Amino acid sequence: KAGVTQTPRYLIKTRGQQVTLSCSPISGHRSVSWYQQTPGQGLQFLFEYFSETQRNKGNFPGRFSGRQFSNSRSEMNVSTLELGDSALYLCASSPDRVEKLFFGSGTQLSVL
Amino acid sequence: KQEVTQIPAALSVPEGENLVLNCSFTDSAIYNLQWFRQDPGKGLTSLLLIQSSQREQTSGRLNASLDKSSGRSTLYIAASQPGDSATYLCAVEAPAAGNKLTFGGGTRVLVKP
């Protein structure tokens, strides 16, 4: 089985731009969650989608949004980028809650 | 609010020594606790998942225990190898946190040959 795939692997953007990150979960997994990882704040939960519905959301501003498609693939979007948005963005999938999470390799976003 | 702490933040041991990694959490009402490994610049690999009804889980050289009443979990890695060098993170899933994972800050491990 293929693992969780995140694209692109690296991104460089400038302040004020917007960015879209993509995540393809493991086949058969319906839950996709997103996390932001920074050296200062560690791993922080962004949101979780299950069967195309946002099931949970972390404490991030409205500039961070996401969606899930009928094939369980998910995208997250960050608008009006700020320097502090520079981070490793990780996507994880699982069949449902309370189960092992499988993470992708992440997208390293640098905002200049 | 659930808080997860991992102490120490970094650990260095000689090859062959057993590793003991600690994780503590403030709210004992959890669904499960997971231990992950992360290599630099990479994603996380789930090592062990302990459900709230379980006391421990084992996989090869890894053993994780869970004591909900004291809010603690310990990950043991037997006979450490240089390839075990990585950052180890624990995370809890709890209803009070809306079923999202709350992560500890991690313990960075270096196993010296």
Interface residues (C-beta under 8 A of the other chain):
Chain A: V4 Q6 S33 Y35 G42 L43 Q44 F45 E48 R55 N56 G58 L88 L90 A92 R97 V98 E99 K100 L101 F102 F103 G104 S105 G106 Q108
Chain B: Y31 N32 Q34 F36 G41 K42 G43 L44 T45 S46 L49 Q51 L89 A91 E93 G98 N99 K100 L101 T102 F103 G104 G105 G106
